[in-house]
Amino acid sequence: MKIAVVGIGVAGAYLMNQLSNNHDIHIVGFERMKEEEHDAVCAWATSKNVMVNYTKKCSLDFDNYILHDGKNMSVDLGESKHIDIGLKGMVSYDKLKLIQDMIKGTEIKYGKAPKKENLEADFDLIIDSTGFHRNYLPKLDYEMWIPCVQYKVKYDNNNIPYDDFYLKGFPSMSGYFWYFPLGNGYAHIGAGDFTRKNHNLYVENFLKKYKCEIIKKNGRPVRISPPSKSEPFYDGKKSIGVGESIGTVYPLLGEGIIPSTICADLFINNLNNFKKYREQVLKHFSIYPLVFKFILMKITGTFNLVKNSFDLLRIYHHMKNNQDRYGMEVKIAELMKVSTL
């Protein structure tokens, strides 16, 4: 069986690593960036409690990639409202290095974004792990995405703004600013905002306030529509989606590293049964539509704490029962404060 994996990010790298061990499969990866320009966009924050198991499957030790082990996340909610969230395994890690090590020894064609018809002629299956772009799947009738901008920066040791994770929430939960330490004075700072009003301005002001060396700037949209609103996963021919291309970004946090890896694993376990793959994706990410509804109501100003309290409690119980997954302590009082943004 000949398989093309298009998009070598988190999901694509994991698929290349795991499927290359199957002697019945000839797998080739395609990455539109040139090899020397290949980058891993996003803030590089995840839960080591989960990632340690997935990297172990790749014969890698996740501890070797950790850049900063978080203890506390400071969240500024505005109007003198502030919460501190205790962290239980949230880290920033060298995402690009981990991806590079996952794909070592596999066949990757860099600087290539092949046309669908060419891939269909050469391969039995095309895995679309192109993230937001969803290049090889049917276009969606409806979706929601948030534009984001991010800088990798370097501070002098005496001028580091925060020594741990920091977030600044924007009004109506339309997005947030983030500061994620990467160790040795390095950090990722960035922001995303659905209303397209706050993120660029806030980041620019932060850069002026805290002088630093700018190492790199990038930006891209993040799809927060859940899998249930990102169908079809399969085009009926040869292309099937994995990861963000089918909506596996947790809408409340804009976090997709772990969900995309889980999605890739679900695909591997159901390689010969796409119907079962679809069912398992929808089941595993069944809380996402509710979280998406909550975010949408906040942004549109239709959320009512009394009327929608049951939904909020369901989200709380989901996160409370999965604290290791999210790498943080989850308290109802803090979620209630966030919901009043």
Solvent accessible surface area in square Angstrom, and as a share of the most:
residue,aa,sasa,rsa
1,M,95,0.43
2,K,82,0.35
3,I,0,0.00
4,A,0,0.00
5,V,0,0.00
6,V,8,0.04
7,G,13,0.13
8,I,2,0.01
9,G,30,0.29
10,V,23,0.13
11,A,8,0.06
12,G,0,0.00
13,A,0,0.00
14,Y,0,0.00
15,L,0,0.00
16,M,0,0.00
17,N,21,0.11
18,Q,37,0.17
19,L,5,0.02
20,S,49,0.32
21,N,102,0.52
22,N,61,0.31
23,H,184,0.82
24,D,116,0.60
25,I,20,0.10
26,H,93,0.41
27,I,13,0.07
28,V,5,0.03
29,G,0,0.00
30,F,15,0.06
31,E,13,0.06
32,R,139,0.51
33,M,41,0.18
34,K,113,0.48
35,E,113,0.51
36,E,141,0.63
37,E,102,0.46
38,H,12,0.05
39,D,25,0.13
40,A,6,0.05
41,V,33,0.19
42,C,36,0.22
43,A,13,0.10
44,W,18,0.06
45,A,15,0.12
46,T,5,0.03
47,S,3,0.02
48,K,58,0.24
49,N,49,0.25
50,V,25,0.15
51,M,3,0.01
52,V,63,0.36
53,N,89,0.46
54,Y,31,0.12
55,T,0,0.00
56,K,153,0.65
57,K,108,0.46
58,C,9,0.06
59,S,103,0.67
60,L,42,0.21
61,D,71,0.37
62,F,1,0.00
63,D,94,0.49
64,N,117,0.60
65,Y,15,0.06
66,I,44,0.23
67,L,66,0.33
68,H,36,0.16
69,D,52,0.27
70,G,3,0.03
71,K,139,0.59
72,N,50,0.26
73,M,8,0.03
74,S,23,0.15
75,V,11,0.06
76,D,40,0.21
77,L,7,0.03
78,G,16,0.16
79,E,158,0.71
80,S,125,0.80
81,K,67,0.28
82,H,87,0.39
83,I,8,0.04
84,D,76,0.39
85,I,20,0.10
86,G,22,0.21
87,L,17,0.08
88,K,85,0.36
89,G,8,0.07
90,M,17,0.08
91,V,0,0.00
92,S,0,0.00
93,Y,2,0.01
94,D,40,0.21
95,K,14,0.06
96,L,36,0.18
97,K,90,0.38
98,L,5,0.02
99,I,5,0.02
100,Q,74,0.33
101,D,19,0.10
102,M,8,0.04
103,I,12,0.06
104,K,145,0.62
105,G,91,0.87
106,T,28,0.16
107,E,75,0.33
108,I,30,0.15
109,K,83,0.35
110,Y,49,0.19
111,G,40,0.38
112,K,104,0.44
113,A,68,0.53
114,P,28,0.18
115,K,133,0.56
116,K,58,0.25
117,E,105,0.47
118,N,80,0.41
119,L,4,0.02
120,E,41,0.18
121,A,86,0.66
122,D,83,0.43
123,F,17,0.07
124,D,75,0.39
125,L,4,0.02
126,I,0,0.00
127,I,0,0.00
128,D,0,0.00
129,S,13,0.08
130,T,23,0.14
131,G,15,0.14
132,F,36,0.15
133,H,81,0.36
134,R,4,0.02
135,N,79,0.40
136,Y,9,0.03
137,L,10,0.05
138,P,51,0.32
139,K,156,0.66
140,L,28,0.14
141,D,158,0.82
142,Y,109,0.41
143,E,57,0.25
144,M,7,0.03
145,W,79,0.28
146,I,23,0.12
147,P,22,0.14
148,C,26,0.16
149,V,11,0.06
150,Q,7,0.03
151,Y,22,0.08
152,K,55,0.23
153,V,0,0.00
154,K,56,0.24
155,Y,1,0.00
156,D,106,0.55
157,N,121,0.62
158,N,158,0.81
159,N,58,0.30
160,I,67,0.34
161,P,24,0.15
162,Y,65,0.25
163,D,127,0.66
164,D,20,0.10
165,F,2,0.01
166,Y,17,0.07
167,L,20,0.10
168,K,38,0.16
169,G,9,0.09
170,F,5,0.02
171,P,93,0.58
172,S,45,0.29
173,M,19,0.08
174,S,2,0.01
175,G,12,0.12
176,Y,56,0.21
177,F,0,0.00
178,W,25,0.09
179,Y,3,0.01
180,F,16,0.07
181,P,10,0.07
182,L,9,0.04
183,G,21,0.21
184,N,132,0.68
185,G,9,0.09
186,Y,79,0.30
187,A,0,0.00
188,H,8,0.04
189,I,0,0.00
190,G,0,0.00
191,A,0,0.00
192,G,4,0.04
193,D,0,0.00
194,F,57,0.24
195,T,55,0.32
196,R,118,0.43
197,K,157,0.67
198,N,46,0.23
199,H,11,0.05
200,N,71,0.36
201,L,108,0.54
202,Y,64,0.24
203,V,1,0.00
204,E,84,0.38
205,N,73,0.37
206,F,12,0.05
207,L,26,0.13
208,K,137,0.58
209,K,147,0.62
210,Y,46,0.17
211,K,137,0.58
212,C,39,0.23
213,E,106,0.47
214,I,90,0.46
215,I,75,0.38
216,K,91,0.38
217,K,120,0.51
218,N,36,0.18
219,G,47,0.46
220,R,72,0.26
221,P,31,0.19
222,V,21,0.12
223,R,4,0.02
224,I,2,0.01
225,S,0,0.00
226,P,0,0.00
227,P,2,0.01
228,S,52,0.34
229,K,94,0.40
230,S,0,0.00
231,E,57,0.26
232,P,57,0.36
233,F,8,0.03
234,Y,73,0.28
235,D,29,0.15
236,G,58,0.56
237,K,141,0.60
238,K,65,0.27
239,S,0,0.00
240,I,1,0.01
241,G,0,0.00
242,V,1,0.00
243,G,1,0.01
244,E,16,0.07
245,S,0,0.00
246,I,0,0.00
247,G,0,0.00
248,T,0,0.00
249,V,4,0.02
250,Y,0,0.00
251,P,8,0.05
252,L,22,0.11
253,L,40,0.20
254,G,38,0.36
255,E,29,0.13
256,G,19,0.18
257,I,7,0.04
258,I,1,0.00
259,P,1,0.00
260,S,9,0.06
261,T,1,0.00
262,I,20,0.10
263,C,0,0.00
264,A,0,0.00
265,D,18,0.09
266,L,25,0.13
267,F,0,0.00
268,I,40,0.20
269,N,107,0.55
270,N,9,0.05
271,L,21,0.10
272,N,139,0.71
273,N,71,0.36
274,F,50,0.21
275,K,149,0.63
276,K,93,0.39
277,Y,1,0.00
278,R,100,0.37
279,E,82,0.37
280,Q,55,0.25
281,V,0,0.00
282,L,44,0.22
283,K,163,0.69
284,H,96,0.43
285,F,6,0.02
286,S,72,0.46
287,I,21,0.11
288,Y,9,0.03
289,P,46,0.29
290,L,19,0.09
291,V,0,0.00
292,F,3,0.01
293,K,93,0.39
294,F,2,0.01
295,I,7,0.03
296,L,56,0.28
297,M,28,0.13
298,K,20,0.08
299,I,27,0.14
300,T,82,0.48
301,G,64,0.61
302,T,88,0.51
303,F,33,0.14
304,N,62,0.32
305,L,69,0.34
306,V,127,0.73
307,K,167,0.71
308,N,21,0.11
309,S,46,0.30
310,F,139,0.58
311,D,22,0.12
312,L,3,0.02
313,L,78,0.39
314,R,112,0.41
315,I,0,0.00
316,Y,30,0.11
317,H,97,0.43
318,H,45,0.20
319,M,8,0.04
320,K,77,0.32
321,N,116,0.60
322,N,53,0.27
323,Q,34,0.15
324,D,86,0.45
325,R,36,0.13
326,Y,9,0.03
327,G,0,0.00
328,M,12,0.06
329,E,64,0.29
330,V,10,0.06
331,K,106,0.45
332,I,63,0.32
333,A,62,0.48
334,E,26,0.11
335,L,14,0.07
336,M,70,0.31
337,K,90,0.38
338,V,29,0.16
339,S,2,0.01
340,T,73,0.42
341,L,37,0.19
